[in-house]
Amino acid sequence: MKDETDTKTVEIFPAPTKRRGRPVTGNAKSDAERAREYRLRKKTEPAKPDFRDEEMRALREYAQHLQQDLNFAKREIAEQVIGLRALNDENTRLYNALQAYQA
């Protein structure tokens, strides 16, 4: 035993330090036991409803509506482009007529 006031002498048998991690209980299960219990739990659980089919159907319908809206917008843009080209042609014709009138 070492004197409490002695700071220079090294302990011959250091006090055991606490181990890291979870303490051992001795009741550890093997992988096979855990797998067996997991399979039994899966058998006894009620089946979960699969909402993915309904969600996918709703998403497909939404995508179809978006595609229809996009096609409608493309048609409108094409019509507007045709109208703008016609106005541009008319503007060019009037500008040329004005230039011919002023000359």
ABEGO torsion letter per residue (X at the ends): XBBAABAABBBABBBBBBBBEBBBAGABBBAAAAAAAAAAAAAABBBBBBAAAAAAAAAAAAAAAAAAAAAAAAAAAAAAAAAAAAAAAAAAAAAAAAAAAAX
